[in-house]
Amino acid sequence: MKFLHIADVHLGCEPDGRFEWAKERKRELWETFRDSIADAEKERADLVLIAGDLFHHTPDLQELREVNYLLGSYPRICFALIAGNHDCCSPQSAWESFEFAPNVAFLGSRQAECIRFPALSCEVYGFSYDRSRIPQNLYDRLRPSQNEFFHILLAHGGDRDHIPIDPQALERSGFDYIALGHIHKPSVVLPGKALYPGALSPIDAGDEGPHGYLIGETHGTSVEVHFVKKALREYVSIVVSADESDTVFSMRDKVQAVVGQRGKENIYRVVIRGQRQPGVQFDTDLIRSAGMILDVADESVPAFHLQELKERYRGQLIGRYIESFEGAQRGSVEEKALHAGLEALLSQGMGQA
C-alpha cells in the first residue's frame, strides 16, 4: 500500500496579513493542497491521511464543499481525516452534518473510532478535537484490533495543551504507523513509525525551513517513508554584515543580492550586524523594498575608534564621557549607551567642555 501523510494545511489562513502579498498566500494554501492531492494520483497512492488542522478555523459549509469536491475528484483514492485544535469539530459546526464523498472517511467522533479499508487490508483509527484545548494524554492507551490488517493511528497533538505525546506509549501501542499532526516542522518521533510531516505550507515566520508532505509505502508491517517538499516558499532569516564603507543604498543592494541568491519567492526576516560609519542610519523601509521582507532589525553599531577619540578629546566632554564607560563589556547595555551617546555628542559638535 502507498499513502500520503499530510497535516496542518490551515486552509482559510491569511499569512502575513498586513503585507501586500497576504491574499496571494491565502490562495496558495488552497493551490498547494490541491496540487498535493493531485500528486497522490500521479504517485498511484492508495490512501491519503490528513492529520488535523486541514482548516485554520472550524470550517463553514462552503469550505467543506470545496474540500469534498477536491477529494471526491479522485474516487480511486481513499481519504481519512480528523479535525485538530484549529478546525475542531465543535457542537453544531458544519462538520456535524456534512456528508462527504464515498471515498472520504471523516473520523469526527470525540471517541476513538476505526475506519476499515478492506481493499487495502488497512484500518485507520483516530478521533477529532471537539474543542481547541485538550491537555489529557488520550493516545497513550489506544490499541488496534488483533487482526491481519495494517493499523494506522491518525493523531493530532504533541504539546502540553494539545494531547501530549509519549513516544514510549506510541511504541507500545501496536500501531504499524502513526500519522501525526500539529507540529509545523517535519520531525520524527519514532523512526519509520511515528512522524510529523510538518505544515504543508508555512503560515508564520516561525515556520522556517522546507515544508511538504510524507509519502510512505508499506512492506508487511514496516513502512518506508520519505519527505516531499511541496510549499512554494519558505520563511528565511538572514544576517547581513555591515562595515564602515556601507551607505543606505549599498546595504539595500547587499540585502537584495542575498534575497536573489536564496530565492526571491521566499519571505525574509533581515538582521544587520557589524560596524557602520558613525552617523549612518540604515533606512529599514528602503531595505524592505528589496524583496518579500517581513522586518529588518538593525543591530549594527557605529565603528568608533575609542582610544583615538579619547586622546583627541581628552579633558573635554567627549573624552570624559568615554572614560566613564571604560570596562563596559562588548554587547552590554553600557556599550550600547556609550555608542548612542557618542553619536549624539559628535553629531551636535559637543566636543568641548
Stockholm file with secondary structure:
# STOCKHOLM 1.0

chainA/1-353         MKFLHIADVHLGCEPDGRFEWAKERKRELWETFRDSIADAEKERADLVLIAGDLFHHTPDLQELREVNYLLGSYPRICFALIAGNHDCCSPQSAWESFEFAPNVAFLGSRQAECIRFPALSCEVYGFSYDRSRIPQNLYDRLRPSQNEFFHILLAHGGDRDHIPIDPQALERSGFDYIALGHIHKPSVVLPGKALYPGALSPIDAGDEGPHGYLIGETHGTSVEVHFVKKALREYVSIVVSADESDTVFSMRDKVQAVVGQRGKENIYRVVIRGQRQPGVQFDTDLIRSAGMILDVADESVPAFHLQELKERYRGQLIGRYIESFEGAQRGSVEEKALHAGLEALLSQGMGQA
#=GR chainA/1-353 SS CEEEEECCCCBTCCTTTTSTTHHHHHHHHHHHHHHHHHHHHHTTCSEEEEESCSBSSSCCHHHHHHHHHHHHTCTTSEEEEECCSSSCCCTTSHHHHCCCCTTEEECCCSSCEEEEEGGGTEEEEECCCSSSCBCSCTTTTCCCCSSSSEEEEEEECCBTTBCCCCHHHHHHSCCSEEEEESCSSCEEEETTTEEECCCSSCCSTTCBSCCEEEEEEEETTEEEEEEEECCSCCEEEEEEEECTTCCHHHHHHHHHHHHHHHCTTSEEEEEEEEEECTTCCCCHHHHHTTTTEEEEEECCEECCCHHHHHHHTTTSHHHHHHHHTTTCCTTSHHHHHHHHHHHHHHHTTCCCC
#=GC SS_cons         CEEEEECCCCBTCCTTTTSTTHHHHHHHHHHHHHHHHHHHHHTTCSEEEEESCSBSSSCCHHHHHHHHHHHHTCTTSEEEEECCSSSCCCTTSHHHHCCCCTTEEECCCSSCEEEEEGGGTEEEEECCCSSSCBCSCTTTTCCCCSSSSEEEEEEECCBTTBCCCCHHHHHHSCCSEEEEESCSSCEEEETTTEEECCCSSCCSTTCBSCCEEEEEEEETTEEEEEEEECCSCCEEEEEEEECTTCCHHHHHHHHHHHHHHHCTTSEEEEEEEEEECTTCCCCHHHHHTTTTEEEEEECCEECCCHHHHHHHTTTSHHHHHHHHTTTCCTTSHHHHHHHHHHHHHHHTTCCCC
//
